[in-house]
Amino acid sequence: MSNALLGFSFVALITSGSLSDCSNISRYQNEIHECSKPGAPFERVTFEKVGLGKIGKVTGTVPRDATITFANKKIFNADWGKSELSINRETGAVSIIKNGTLRTHACKVMKFRM
């Protein structure tokens, strides 16, 4: 009886440890705004997670990092060097404010979740 109880305790310990490890799993998500049309100052902006303070990668220009300053389900804003980006998460429109000048580019939104 004590061997069975010991075996059961061991199995319970292993199972509880395995289940607690699964609680740390988070979904991988990637949000890309591709701006390959002429006139856009970069090729794409990629954010692995959209949230306040998260850093995204800007491809095709310098500076390469953009830091999110505001985010909700519809839009997010990010500091990008001396410019500010405003990105519409539904339509893909990317607005850039630099030296008081506003420019908007029609970009394509791609979201990947795993």
C-alpha positions as CSV (number, residue, x, y, z in Angstrom):
1,M,0.0,0.0,0.0
2,S,2.8,2.4,0.8
3,N,4.5,1.7,-2.5
4,A,1.3,2.5,-4.3
5,L,0.8,5.7,-2.4
6,L,4.4,6.7,-3.1
7,G,4.0,5.9,-6.8
8,F,0.7,7.9,-6.9
9,S,2.5,10.9,-5.2
10,F,5.3,10.8,-7.7
11,V,2.9,10.8,-10.6
12,A,0.9,13.6,-9.1
13,L,4.1,15.6,-8.6
14,I,5.2,15.1,-12.2
15,T,1.8,15.9,-13.6
16,S,1.4,19.1,-11.6
17,G,4.9,20.3,-12.7
18,S,4.0,19.6,-16.3
19,L,0.7,21.5,-16.1
20,S,2.3,24.5,-14.4
21,D,4.9,24.7,-17.3
22,C,2.1,25.0,-19.8
23,S,0.7,28.1,-18.1
24,N,3.8,30.1,-19.2
25,I,3.1,29.4,-22.9
26,S,2.0,32.5,-24.8
27,R,0.8,32.9,-28.3
28,Y,3.3,34.1,-30.8
29,Q,1.9,37.0,-32.8
30,N,3.4,39.2,-35.5
31,E,1.9,42.3,-37.1
32,I,3.5,43.6,-40.3
33,H,2.6,46.7,-42.2
34,E,4.2,46.4,-45.7
35,C,4.7,49.7,-47.5
36,S,6.4,48.7,-50.7
37,K,4.7,51.3,-52.8
38,P,6.7,54.2,-54.2
39,G,7.1,57.2,-52.0
40,A,7.0,55.3,-48.7
41,P,10.1,56.0,-46.6
42,F,10.5,52.3,-45.6
43,E,9.6,48.9,-46.8
44,R,7.8,47.5,-43.7
45,V,7.2,48.0,-40.0
46,T,7.1,44.8,-37.9
47,F,5.8,44.4,-34.3
48,E,5.9,41.1,-32.5
49,K,3.6,42.4,-29.9
50,V,1.5,45.6,-29.9
51,G,1.5,47.3,-26.5
52,L,2.8,50.3,-24.7
53,G,6.6,50.4,-24.8
54,K,7.0,47.5,-27.2
55,I,9.7,48.0,-29.9
56,G,9.1,47.2,-33.6
57,K,11.6,46.9,-36.4
58,V,11.5,49.3,-39.4
59,T,12.9,47.7,-42.6
60,G,14.5,49.6,-45.4
61,T,15.6,52.8,-43.6
62,V,17.2,54.3,-40.5
63,P,16.3,54.5,-37.7
64,R,15.4,50.8,-37.5
65,D,13.4,50.9,-34.2
66,A,10.0,52.3,-33.4
67,T,8.6,52.4,-29.9
68,I,4.9,52.3,-29.3
69,T,3.5,55.2,-27.3
70,F,-0.2,54.5,-27.6
71,A,-2.2,51.4,-28.7
72,N,-5.7,50.1,-28.9
73,K,-7.6,47.7,-31.2
74,K,-7.9,50.1,-34.1
75,I,-4.6,52.2,-34.1
76,F,-1.3,52.6,-32.5
77,N,1.3,55.4,-32.4
78,A,5.0,54.9,-32.2
79,D,8.1,57.2,-31.9
80,W,10.4,56.6,-34.8
81,G,13.5,58.7,-34.4
82,K,12.5,62.3,-34.9
83,S,9.2,61.3,-36.4
84,E,5.9,59.8,-35.1
85,L,4.1,56.9,-36.8
86,S,0.3,56.5,-36.5
87,I,-0.7,53.1,-37.8
88,N,-4.3,52.0,-38.6
89,R,-4.4,48.3,-37.6
90,E,-7.5,47.7,-39.8
91,T,-6.8,49.5,-43.1
92,G,-3.0,49.5,-43.0
93,A,-2.7,53.3,-43.4
94,V,0.6,54.6,-42.0
95,S,0.8,58.3,-41.2
96,I,4.1,59.9,-40.5
97,I,4.5,63.2,-38.8
98,K,8.0,64.8,-39.2
99,N,8.8,68.4,-38.7
100,G,5.1,69.3,-38.6
101,T,4.4,67.6,-42.0
102,L,1.9,64.8,-42.2
103,R,2.2,62.1,-44.9
104,T,0.0,59.1,-45.2
105,H,0.9,55.9,-47.1
106,A,-1.5,53.0,-48.0
107,C,0.2,49.9,-46.6
108,K,-0.9,46.3,-46.4
109,V,-1.6,44.7,-43.0
110,M,-0.4,41.2,-42.4
111,K,-1.1,39.5,-39.0
112,F,0.4,36.2,-38.1
113,R,-0.5,34.2,-34.9
114,M,0.6,30.9,-33.8
